[in-house]
Amino acid sequence: MMNQKYQSDLIAIVGMACRFTEANDHNQFWQNLEQGINSIRNSK
């Protein structure tokens, strides 16, 4: 059996971008959903 050495340098790259009508950020969008505010719009 071979002895193997493992080096684990875990990296997590986390990001998020969003664009919603009637909301400046994802938190406000979620609040709108909870309050029943309709943020769906037709695009032109």
OpenMM code with the backbone's topology and positions (N, CA, C; nanometers):
from openmm import Vec3, app, unit

residues = "MET MET ASN GLN LYS TYR GLN SER ASP LEU ILE ALA ILE VAL GLY MET ALA CYS ARG PHE THR GLU ALA ASN ASP HIS ASN GLN PHE TRP GLN ASN LEU GLU GLN GLY ILE ASN SER ILE ARG ASN SER LYS".split()
positions = [
    Vec3(0.0843, -0.1166, 0.0000),
    Vec3(0.0000, 0.0000, 0.0000),
    Vec3(0.0894, 0.1236, 0.0000),
    Vec3(0.0533, 0.2202, -0.0819),
    Vec3(0.1334, 0.3419, -0.0910),
    Vec3(0.0884, 0.4431, 0.0135),
    Vec3(0.1850, 0.5073, 0.0727),
    Vec3(0.1538, 0.6176, 0.1633),
    Vec3(0.1424, 0.7450, 0.0805),
    Vec3(0.0294, 0.8095, 0.0901),
    Vec3(0.0087, 0.9337, 0.0169),
    Vec3(-0.0152, 1.0467, 0.1160),
    Vec3(0.0466, 1.1581, 0.0885),
    Vec3(0.0252, 1.2762, 0.1707),
    Vec3(-0.0709, 1.3685, 0.0966),
    Vec3(-0.1701, 1.4149, 0.1688),
    Vec3(-0.2668, 1.5076, 0.1116),
    Vec3(-0.2539, 1.6417, 0.1812),
    Vec3(-0.2463, 1.7430, 0.1035),
    Vec3(-0.2464, 1.8776, 0.1593),
    Vec3(-0.3789, 1.9410, 0.1201),
    Vec3(-0.4509, 1.9851, 0.2185),
    Vec3(-0.5822, 2.0424, 0.1934),
    Vec3(-0.5830, 2.1903, 0.2288),
    Vec3(-0.5817, 2.2725, 0.1284),
    Vec3(-0.5988, 2.4162, 0.1464),
    Vec3(-0.7351, 2.4500, 0.0874),
    Vec3(-0.8363, 2.4410, 0.1707),
    Vec3(-0.9722, 2.4632, 0.1241),
    Vec3(-0.9945, 2.6102, 0.0921),
    Vec3(-1.0569, 2.6335, -0.0201),
    Vec3(-1.0870, 2.7693, -0.0634),
    Vec3(-1.2342, 2.7754, -0.1009),
    Vec3(-1.3012, 2.8778, -0.0555),
    Vec3(-1.4400, 2.9016, -0.0950),
    Vec3(-1.4495, 3.0425, -0.1515),
    Vec3(-1.4953, 3.0511, -0.2735),
    Vec3(-1.5196, 3.1809, -0.3357),
    Vec3(-1.6705, 3.1959, -0.3443),
    Vec3(-1.7218, 3.2913, -0.2711),
    Vec3(-1.8660, 3.3079, -0.2622),
    Vec3(-1.9017, 3.4487, -0.3065),
    Vec3(-1.9995, 3.4581, -0.3924),
    Vec3(-2.0427, 3.5894, -0.4371),
    Vec3(-2.1861, 3.5842, -0.4847),
    Vec3(-2.2456, 3.6996, -0.4909),
    Vec3(-2.3826, 3.7051, -0.5379),
    Vec3(-2.4073, 3.8424, -0.5981),
    Vec3(-2.4747, 3.8426, -0.7089),
    Vec3(-2.5177, 3.9676, -0.7698),
    Vec3(-2.6650, 3.9527, -0.8038),
    Vec3(-2.7383, 4.0595, -0.7884),
    Vec3(-2.8807, 4.0516, -0.8187),
    Vec3(-2.9322, 4.1885, -0.8600),
    Vec3(-3.0384, 4.1836, -0.9373),
    Vec3(-3.1036, 4.3069, -0.9797),
    Vec3(-3.2529, 4.2813, -0.9792),
    Vec3(-3.3243, 4.3549, -0.8966),
    Vec3(-3.4676, 4.3342, -0.8809),
    Vec3(-3.5413, 4.4663, -0.8996),
    Vec3(-3.6623, 4.4561, -0.9545),
    Vec3(-3.7467, 4.5745, -0.9582),
    Vec3(-3.8054, 4.5949, -0.8196),
    Vec3(-3.8309, 4.7162, -0.7852),
    Vec3(-3.8921, 4.7511, -0.6567),
    Vec3(-3.8054, 4.7158, -0.5356),
    Vec3(-3.6754, 4.6892, -0.5570),
    Vec3(-3.5880, 4.6561, -0.4443),
    Vec3(-3.4452, 4.6991, -0.4770),
    Vec3(-3.3784, 4.7554, -0.3785),
    Vec3(-3.2399, 4.7988, -0.3976),
    Vec3(-3.1393, 4.6873, -0.3731),
    Vec3(-3.1801, 4.5825, -0.3027),
    Vec3(-3.0909, 4.4703, -0.2763),
    Vec3(-3.1739, 4.3454, -0.2479),
    Vec3(-3.1060, 4.2328, -0.2266),
    Vec3(-3.1775, 4.1064, -0.2079),
    Vec3(-3.2563, 4.1033, -0.0770),
    Vec3(-3.2096, 4.1762, 0.0236),
    Vec3(-3.2846, 4.1799, 0.1499),
    Vec3(-3.4189, 4.2495, 0.1322),
    Vec3(-3.4176, 4.3603, 0.0610),
    Vec3(-3.5423, 4.4321, 0.0366),
    Vec3(-3.6343, 4.3496, -0.0531),
    Vec3(-3.5779, 4.2791, -0.1500),
    Vec3(-3.6587, 4.1921, -0.2358),
    Vec3(-3.7287, 4.0854, -0.1520),
    Vec3(-3.6557, 4.0247, -0.0584),
    Vec3(-3.7141, 3.9217, 0.0280),
    Vec3(-3.8247, 3.9810, 0.1151),
    Vec3(-3.8004, 4.1005, 0.1673),
    Vec3(-3.9031, 4.1677, 0.2474),
    Vec3(-4.0280, 4.1949, 0.1634),
    Vec3(-4.0081, 4.2349, 0.0390),
    Vec3(-4.1215, 4.2565, -0.0510),
    Vec3(-4.2014, 4.1284, -0.0699),
    Vec3(-4.1321, 4.0165, -0.0863),
    Vec3(-4.2016, 3.8881, -0.1009),
    Vec3(-4.2837, 3.8567, 0.0231),
    Vec3(-4.2242, 3.8779, 0.1395),
    Vec3(-4.2942, 3.8500, 0.2651),
    Vec3(-4.4171, 3.9389, 0.2827),
    Vec3(-4.4093, 4.0614, 0.2304),
    Vec3(-4.5194, 4.1561, 0.2454),
    Vec3(-4.6203, 4.1481, 0.1310),
    Vec3(-4.5960, 4.0573, 0.0375),
    Vec3(-4.6887, 4.0406, -0.0740),
    Vec3(-4.6775, 4.1475, -0.1807),
    Vec3(-4.5663, 4.2181, -0.1844),
    Vec3(-4.5455, 4.3209, -0.2868),
    Vec3(-4.5051, 4.2532, -0.4172),
    Vec3(-4.5788, 4.2814, -0.5229),
    Vec3(-4.5521, 4.2213, -0.6532),
    Vec3(-4.4393, 4.2978, -0.7216),
    Vec3(-4.3290, 4.2308, -0.7469),
    Vec3(-4.2134, 4.2933, -0.8102),
    Vec3(-4.1954, 4.2482, -0.9544),
    Vec3(-4.2919, 4.1771, -1.0081),
    Vec3(-4.2812, 4.1271, -1.1453),
    Vec3(-4.3210, 4.2382, -1.2415),
    Vec3(-4.2359, 4.2654, -1.3371),
    Vec3(-4.2617, 4.3684, -1.4373),
    Vec3(-4.2303, 4.3123, -1.5754),
    Vec3(-4.2975, 4.3645, -1.6774),
    Vec3(-4.2660, 4.3298, -1.8157),
    Vec3(-4.1404, 4.4046, -1.8579),
    Vec3(-4.0538, 4.3370, -1.9303),
    Vec3(-3.9352, 4.4042, -1.9830),
    Vec3(-3.9690, 4.4620, -2.1196),
    Vec3(-3.9007, 4.5671, -2.1543),
    Vec3(-3.9271, 4.6331, -2.2831),
    Vec3(-3.8148, 4.6087, -2.3785),
] * unit.nanometer
topology = app.Topology()
chain = topology.addChain("A")
for resn in residues:
    res = topology.addResidue(resn, chain)
    for name in ("N", "CA", "C"):
        topology.addAtom(name, app.Element.getBySymbol(name[0]), res)
